[in-house]
């Protein structure tokens, strides 16, 4: 019987990369919020919205940023806030 052990380990490795990338993005978001009060004042109310309205507001803002040709890295960081767990974690950090 052939085992899928190497494939299983490959899947674990891929998941760990995603966790690391999420952590790096989260740290970068926190850093942006500490350095830029204007962005913080815009993000905090959005994060306080319910799930549907938060995603709607973020998508609207992301489209505006793309239209204005904002840096792709910044757009990518904000896109992370579409994830419920990241948004919740960031709101908790902001409110501390």
N, C-alpha and C positions, 0 to 999 in steps of 0.2 A: 504494500500500500504506500503510495506516494504522499509525503507530508507537505503541507504548505507553510512550513515553519519560516523559511526565508521571506516569503511574501508577507507573512504576519509581521515579522520584524520590520520589513520595509514600510508597512502601514503605520506601525508605531513611530517609526522615524519621521514619516511625513507629518503625523499629528503633532509631534514635538516641535517641528519647524513652524507649524501654524501657531502653536502656543507662544513660541519665542517671538514670532513676528507680531502677534497681538500685543504682547508685553512691550515690545519696542515702540509700537504705535501708541500704546497707552501712555508710556513715559514721555514720548514726544508731545502728545496732546497736553499733558499736564504741564510740561515745560512751556509750551506756547501760551497756555492760559496764565501762567505765572508772569510771563514777560509782556503780555499784551492785554491790557485792561479792556480795550475796545472789543476784542474778540471774545474775551471772557463775558463781557456784558451782553453779548449777542448769543453765546452758547448756553449760558446758565438758564435763561427762560425757556429755551427750546428743550433742554433736558428735563425741565419740570413738567412738560406737557405729557399727556397720555401717549401711548405707543403710536397710535394712528396719526395723531396731529404732530408728534415729534418727527416721524418719518416724512410726513408731508412737508413740514417746514424745512427740514434738512434737504430734501430733494429740490425744493424751490431754490434754496440758497446755493446748493451745489450747481444747479443749472445757471444761476446768475454768475457764479464764479467761473464756470467754464466759458460762458459768453464773454466775460471780461478777461479771459486768458490768464487767470490766476495761476500761481505755481502748482504744478501737478502734485507735488508732494503734499502741499497743504490740502488740496482737494481730496487726496487719498486719506489723509488723517481725518478729515471731517467725515468721509464716507464710513469710517469705522464706527461712527456714532449711530449708524443705522442698525447696528447690532445691539439688541436689547441689553445684554449683559454688560457690554462695554459702556453703554450710555448710563446704565444704573450705577456702575462702579465709579465713573467719572463724576456723576452728580454727587455721590457720597463724598468723594475726595474734595470737591469744590466747597461743599457745605461744612467741611471740618474746619 
